[in-house]
Amino acid sequence: MWEYSQKVWDHFNNPKNMGDLPNANAIGQVGSIVCGDALKLYLKIENGRIVDARFKTFGCASAIASSSVLTEIIKGKSIEDALKITNEDIARELDGLPAEKMHCSVMGREALEAAIANYRGQAGHAHKEDEGRVVCRCFGVTDTRIRRHIIENRLRTVQAVTNYTKAGGGCTSCHADIQDIIDDVWKHELSGQKATQSTARTEAQPQKTMNTLQKITSIQHVLEEEIKPALAMDGGSIELIDVEGNIVKVKLHGACGTCASGSITLKGYVERVLQEKVLPELQVVQVK
């Protein structure tokens, strides 16, 4: 049984704003009963502001709770402010969701985007770029959709992609393709970051200097406040082992420690963040 927060149980047992909205002028529908989750969101928009919202959901407790809390969040907001709501905001409002159920919060956000696109008279899905090569045939998920969620949610493992998109959650035959997409996304991001840093160093003012204690303290702070929480979302963690000059020695734990793409996580994420937040000269290496 999933470990749900009390807020999830409250919205599941007593969902807010469930049912039809007869005077709705914006409707967004995402998911499919065949795939196991479906959401239809109804909005009443007046003068650019959402004055009422209702929903119908077919799915698990997380899907119902995510839909319920979404309608509570968006009522009274302008269209522009509503569009700023992320799936992470939905999950946070519920005091968190199990990692395997994050796709329910994604479904809520996408239904909102689809409803607003419908209100604006924009034909088709809110994300036309999701129309690509089907990678996961079990759930009809395309390569462009997977790529978009990897970038938006900074996903680094096949399991994380499954959690957010359901891709790979069926027969698992697409896992290799999903891993290839993950590797490709972070390889290109890493190349772009290095090019940007190289240009910035040429144009920038002289680099700041730090003594060893300041450097270690700053690295530890970034690890604890930013990197560890991000890795924890994928079931992983990281430990600072030592700092020798500009070489940062770390050890990966949990899912990150056994993941085949651990080196991509180190260079494409951990090293990049430490270079941005602490010193651009830092290099991260993994120790066993």
N, C-alpha and C positions, 0 to 999 in steps of 0.2 A: 504493500500500500504506500502511495506517495505521502510524503510529509508536507502537508499544507499548513499555511499560517491560519490563524483564527479569522483573519479578514477574508481569505479565500473561502473558508467554510461559511462565513456569514453571507457572502454574496452568492454562494452556491445554494444555500438553504433558503435564503430570502432575497432572490435577485431583484434588483431595482430596474424599473422601466422595461419590463419584458412585455412583448406583444406588438400588435400592429399600431401604426400611427396614421390614422385616416387622412389627415391633412398634410402628410409629409411631402416636401418638394425636393427631397434629395434621398436617393436610395443607393446603397452600396452592398453588393453581394460578393462574397469570396468563399473559397473552399468548395467542398463537394461532399455530399453524404456518402458517396462511393468511397472517398478517401478517408472518411471517418470524422471530419470536422467541417462544419459549414456555418456561416454567419451572414445574416441579413440585417443591415443597419438602416434605420429610418431617421431622417433629420427634418426638422422644420426650421428653416432659415428665414429670418426677417432682417432687412437692412444690414446684411453682411454678418449677422450674429446668429448663433445656434440657440434657439429659444426652447426647443424640445428635442428629445432623442429617445428612441425605443429600439429594441432588438429582438431577433429570434435566432436562437443558436441550437445547432445539433452538435453535441460533443460531450466531452468530459467535464468534470468539475472546474478545471482550469479554464476551459473555453467559456463556460457560463459565467464564471466569476470575472474573467477578463472583459467580457462583453458588458456585464453589469457595471463594473467600476468605470469602464470607458464612458458610458452614457452619463455617469455622474460627473466625470472630469470635464466633459466638453460642454455641458449645458451652461449657457451664459457667455461662452467664449466667442470671440470673433473668428471668422474662418481662418485668418492668418495665424492667430494664436493656436487654434486647434491643429493646424497642420504642423506645428512645431512639436506636438506630442509624439514621443517615440515609444516603441514597444518596451523599452527599459523603464519609461515613466509609468506605463501601465503596470508592469511587474512590481515596481517600487511602491506604487499605491496599494498594492495587495500585500505589502511586506514581504515581497519575493515570491518566486515560483520555482518549483523544482526545475533543474536545468533541462530535463527531458520534456518539459512542458512549455518552454519559451515560445514555441511556435504558436501557442494560443494567444499570447500577447501580440505577436507579429500579425496574426490574423485580424485582431482588433484594429491595429493601426492601418492595415491595408484596406479594411472595410471602410474606415473613416476617409482615407484618401479616395477610394472609389466613389463614395457618396458625394464628396465635394466635387469630384470630377463630373459626376452626373448632374449636379446642380449647375455647374458652369457650362453644361452642354458639350462636354468633351467626350466624344465617342470612345468606347472601348475601355480597357483596363487602365487604371491610373499609372501603371508602369508598362508602357508599350515595349520597353526594352527587354521585358521578361520573355518576349516571344523569340526564343532561340532554339537551339538543339536540345531535345529532350534527353536528359542524362538519367534521371530516375523515372523509369516507366511505371513503377508501382504507384507513384503519386503524381506523375506528370510534371515533374520539376525540371526546368530548363537550365542550361549552363549559365545564361545571363542572369537568371534569378539567383542561382547559387553564388555567382561572382558578386552580385550586388550586396547580398547579405554578408558575405565574407568581409567586404570592405566596410559596410555600415556598422557591423557589430564586431569587427576585428576578430573573426573566427579563425582558428588555427588547427583544428582537428576535424576529422570526418564526423566524429560524434557530435561536435558542436554544430556543424552544418545540419546534421539530422535534427538536433534539438530545435533549431530555428526554422527549418524549412520542411522537415520530414523526409527530405531526400536521403536515400540509403537506409530508411527505416523498415523496408520490406524484405526483399530477397537478398539484399546486400551486394548484388552483382555489380552495382555502380560505384562501389567504394573506391576502386582504383581510379576511376574517372574523376570522382570528387577530390581525391588527394592530389591529382594532377592539376586541377583548377586552383586548389589552395596553394600549391607550390608555385604556380605561375603568377598568381596575384602577389604573393609576398616577394617573389624574385624581382618583379617589375617595380614594386614599391621600394624595395631596398636599393635598386639601381637609381631610381629617381631621387631618393633621399641623399645618396652619396653625391650625386651630381649637384644637387641643391646646396649641400654643405660645402662642396669644393668651391662653388661660385661665391657663396657667402663669406668664406674665409678670405678669398682674394679681395673682396670689397670691404670687409668689416674692419673695425678698429682692432688694435692689439688685443689678444685673448687675455681673459682674466686668469689670475694665478691663484692656486690654493695650496695650503700646506697639507700634509698627509692627513691630519686629523679632520680638517675641514672637508677634504675630499671623501673620506670614509663616512663621515656624518651625513653629507649630502646624498651619497649613493644609497646609504641605508634608508634615509627618509623617502627617497623616490621609490625604492623597492617596496617599502611598507605601505605607502600612501597610494601609489598608482599601479605598480606592476603586479604585486601580489593579488590585489582584488580582481584585476583583469584575468590573471591566470586561474584564479579560483573558480571563475565562471565555467571553465573547461575542466575542472577537477584537478588542477595542478597547483604547484607552488614552487617557490624558489628560495634559496638560502645563500647569503653572502658568506663566502669562505675566506677570501683574502683580497687585498688590494696591493699590487706591487707596481709602483709607478703609475702608468695609465692602463695597466692590465687588471681587469676586474674578474676575479675567479668566483664562479657561482656553481651551485649544484641544484639541478632540477628534481622535483619530487612529484609524486602522484602521477596523474595522467601525462604530464609533461616529461617526466623521467623515463617513461616507456614509449613515448610517441616517436614514430619514425621521422617526423618533421621537427624534432627538437632543435636541430641546428638552425632551422629557419626561424623558429621562435626566438632563439638567442640573438641572431644577427638582425632579423627583420623587425623585431619588436623590442626586446630588452636592451640591446645595444643602442638602437636608435633613440629610445626614450632617454637613456642615461646620457647620450651625447647631447640631446636637446636640453635636458634639464640640469645637467651638471657640467660636463666638459666635452667638447666635440672630439678631443683626442682619445677618449676612452675606448678600449676594446674589451669585449666580454668573451671569456672562454669558460667552457664547462669542465668541471673536475668530477671524477667518479667517487 
